[in-house]
């Protein structure tokens, strides 16, 4: 091509058209992805609202089961004097695994009983909300057990605060009471921690009492509340 025949404007117009085509295609693709994402979230919210009664019925037996595990673990720790950091951490990590497995089986049985799919999009949302704080607490517990760090009260409060955060996160996808229950955990655990640090820094009683109250008694109390309120609704 001769230099005098070169037309930059023509090349600019063609280049602009070439650049606009991929941009338009990318915009259409992103817009379609956003539409699908919004539709999926709307369907999840609709499903959560439709199945709120199912989740509420499943929560009561789960709370009873988890509370029973918490009370039994606390009694075992007190009776057998499992007060060393490794014994304390190992006992309550085992109790947590048993509680999670039992809750999984109860929820699965309730879903089959109501002819609902168990691993549905709402269930995945709840699991995704629970996993980060529970996993963080589990790893810290494993470190305490392996290293043998010398303060089981510190581990207990770490677990309580992480568990409260997990309940609060799951509360966005299940009945509102779970979110409030998470705040109860965070507020009570934080208040107890501040009280002990300020007024009783040298605690002499066992941390199993603390764990038994929070992971045992509170779950049983919340399970009883769910059971009685659900029974009252059915009677009405």
N, C-alpha and C positions, 0 to 999 in steps of 0.2 A: 504494500500500500504506500502510495506517495504521501509525503508529509502534508502537501497542500490539500489533499483530499480528505484528511483526517477531520472528523466532526465530533468534538467532545460532547456536544449537547445530545447528539443521537446516542452515544454510548451511555451517557448519564441517564437518559430516559430508559434504555434497555436494562441498565444495571438496577435502576430503581424498581422496575417491574420484577426483575429476578429476585431482589431482596424482599419485595413485598409478598411474594408467593409463599416462601417458608414462614414468614411472620404471620400471615393469615392462617396458614395450616396449623401453626403452633397455637394460635389464639383459639381456634375452633377446638383443638384437642384439649387444651386446658379448661376451656369453658365447659366442654362435655364432662371432664373429670370432676369439676366443681359441682355440676348438676347431679352427677351420680353420688358424690359424697353427701350433698345435701339431702337427696332422696333417701339414702341409707340411714342418715341420722334421724330423719323424720319417721321412718319406719321403725327404728329402734325405740324412739320416744313413744310412738303409738303402741308398740308391743309392750313396753314397760307399763304404760297406763292400763292396758287391757289385762295384764297379768299381775297387777299389784296385789290382788287378793291371794293369788297362788303363792307369790313370794312371801306374803305375810303369814300364810298358813305354814310354810316351810321354815320360817324363821324361829317360831316358838320351839319346835322340837330340837332344832339346831342349838338354840341358846340353852335349853335344858341339858343337852348332851355335853356341850362345851363346859357349862358350869359344873356338871358332875365330874368331868375329867379334872377341872381345876381344884375342886374340893378334895378329890381322892389324892391328887398329886401333893397337895399341901399336907394332908394327913400323913401320907407316906414319908414326906420329908421331915415332919416333926417327930413321928414315931421312931424312925430309924436314924435320926440325927444326921441327915444329909446336908450338912452346913458348910462343907468346904466348897470353894468356888467351882471345882470340877464336878463334884457330886451335885451341887445345886444346879449348875448349868446343864448337866447331862439329864437330870430328872425333868426339868421343865422343857428342854428341847424335845425330849421324848413325848411329854404330855402334849406339846404343841403339834407334833406330827400326828399323834393319835386323834387330836381334836380336828385337825384339818381333814384327815382321811374319813372320820366319822361324819363330818359336816358334808363332805362330798357325796357320800353314800346316801345320806338322808335327803339331800336336794335331788339326787338322781331318782330315788324312789318316789318322791313327791311329784316330780315331772312326769314319770311314767304313769303314776296313778291318775294324774289329770290329763293324760294323753297329750302332753306338751313335749316338744323337742328339748332335750337337756342342754346340749351345746349350741344354744341359739345366740344370735347377735347380742341380746341383752346380757346373757350369761358371760359372754366373752368380754363385754364392757366392764362388768363387775370384777371379773378376774384380773383384767388389766389394771383396774384401779387398786386392787388389793395387793398385787404382787410387789411393786417397788418398796413400800415400807416394810412389808413382811419379810421380804428377801434381805433387806438391809439389817433388820433386827436379827434374823437367823444367822447371818454372817458374823455379826458382832458377838452373838452367843457362842458360836463355834470358836471364835478367837479367844473368848474368855475361858472356854473349857480347855482348849489346847495349851494356852499359855499359863492358865492357872492364876489369872489376875485376882488380887486379894480382896475385892469388895463386891460381895454378891448383891448388896443394896443398889449399887450403881448399875449393875446389869438389870436388876428388876425394874428400875425406873426407866432405863433405856427401852426395855421391852414394852412397858406400859405406854410410853409416849409414842413409840412407833405404831403400836396396835391402835391407839386412839386415832392417829393419822390415817391408818388403813380403813378404819370404820368410817371416818369422815369422808374419805375419798369414795368409798363404795356407796355412801348415802346419796350421791348424786344420781344413782341408777336404781335404787331400791326405795322402799318407803322412808319417809322423812325422819322417822324415829331413829333410824340407824345413824344418821348424821348427828343428831342430838346425843345419841349414846356415845359416839366418838368424842364429842365435846365434853361429856361427863368424864370420860377417861382422862382426857388431856387436862381438864381443870382440876380433878381430884388428885391425879398423879403429880401435877406441877405444884399444887398447894401442899401436898404431903412432903414433897421434896424440899420446898422452901422451909416448911415448919421444922423438919428434921435438921436441916443445915443450920438454921438460926438458933433453935432452942435445944435440940438434942443431937449434937454432932457425933457423940459417942453412943450409938445405938447398941443395946445389948440383947434385944429380942431378935428372934429369927426372921429372916426375910420371907420365909414360907408363909407367915401370917399375912404379909402384904400381898403376895401372889395369890394366896387362897381367897382373900377378900375380893381383889379385882377380877381375877380370872375365874373364880368360883361363884362367890355370892352375887356379884353384880350380874353375871350372865343368868343365874337362876332367877333373880328378881326381874330382869327384863323379859325372860321367857314367860314368867308368870303373868306379867303385865300384858304381853301379847296374847297369851292364851285366854285370859279373862275378857279382854276387850273384843277379841274375835268371837268368843262364846256369846257375849252380850249382843253383838251385831247379828249373829245367826238367830238368837232368840227373838230379836226385834223383827 
